[in-house]
Amino acid sequence: MSVATDTGTDLAEAHSRLEHFPVTFYAIVMGMAGLSLALQAFEQAAGLGALGSALAYGAAVAIFVVVSIFYALKAIRYPATVAAEWHHPVRLAFFPAISISLLLLATLTLPRNAALAEPLWLLGVVLQGVLTIAVISGWIGHRAFQTPHLSPAWFIPAVGNVIVPIAGVQMGYTEISWYFLSVGLIFWIVLLTLVMNRLIFHDPMPGRLQPTLVILIAPPAVGFLAWFHLTGEIDAFARILMNGAYLFTALVLVQLPRIVRLPFALSFWALSFPFAAVTMASFLFARETGSVAHHVFGTVLMAVLAVIIAALLVKTLRAIRADEICQPE
C-alpha cells in the first residue's frame, strides 16, 4: 500500500515539475552557446585548438534538445500553463529565447555543417520574426502593464533580431539581415529609454530580476558584431556600439557583487550571454584594428565568463537536486 502511495506521490511530483517547467530554461542554452562562440574567438586569438568551444557547443546542443523535449511535453499536457506564461508580464519576454537559441546554434553549426546550419537558421529567423511581432503586440495590446513589470529582460526580443546577421550574411541573406538588425537597433533605443527611466525613477527591481541588469550589455555588443558582418569594417558607428557595450559592462561590474549575493534563480543565467557577447566583440575589434588593449579586455572578460558559467552550472545542479526549480511561484 505504501509503495503504491509513494509511487503515486512521485508521479504527482513529476507532473507538477513538468507543469512548472519554465521557458526561462532556454537562457541556459543561450549561455552555453555564447560560451562556445566566445571560446571560439579566444582560441583563434590565442592560436589554440578548438576543443573548448567544441565541448561547449556539444553541451549547448544537448541542453537545447532536452529543454525543448520537456517544454514540448509541457505545451501538450498543460497548454493553459504555457498560455499563462505567455500572459505573464516578465516571462513573456523570455519566449524569444527559443528562437535566439536556434540562431546561436545555427551560427555555431555553420563552420561545422553548412547544410544543417541553413535550415536551422531559417527556422530561427521565422520564429524570431513571429515572436517579435507577437511580443510587441502583447506589449501594446489590451493588457495594462505597470512600470514594475518592466526589466532589462524586455531587451531579449530586440537582442534576438541583431543576432540574425552574424550567420545570415555568411549564408548570403544580406537584406534579411539588414531588416532584423534595423528592427533590433530601433527597439533597443526605445527600450533603453524605458528601462533607464524605470531603473532611475522607480522602486528597485525584485531580487529575481536583478540579474537581468546584465542584459544591458548585450544589445550594443551583439549590434557591433552584426554591424561588422554587414559592413565589413570598424567604422564610427561600430566604435560607438563597442564603447557602449563597455560602458554597460562597467556599470554591471559595479553591481555584480550585490547581484551574486542574491538567492539563486534561473534568471541568473542572464549573466552569461551578455558577457559572452562583449567578449566576442572585444576579440573581433582587437583582430581588425590590432588593438592590444582590446585583446587584453577580451582575455579578462573570457576569464570572467568562464567563472560565471562554472558557478551557474554548479548552482543550477544544486537547485535541481534540492527541488528548488520547476516549482510554482
VENHU-V979469 format. One record per helix or strand of 2 or more residues. SS is the DSSP state (alpha for helix, beta for strand). FROM is the first residue (numbers start at 0). LEN is the number of residues. If there is no record, write none. Layout:
ss->{SS SS}
from->{FROM FROM}
len->{LEN LEN}
//
This chain:
ss->{alpha alpha alpha alpha alpha alpha alpha alpha alpha alpha alpha alpha alpha alpha}
from->{1 22 50 78 90 95 113 146 151 173 206 235 265 291}
len->{18 24 27 8 4 15 27 3 20 28 25 24 24 30}
//
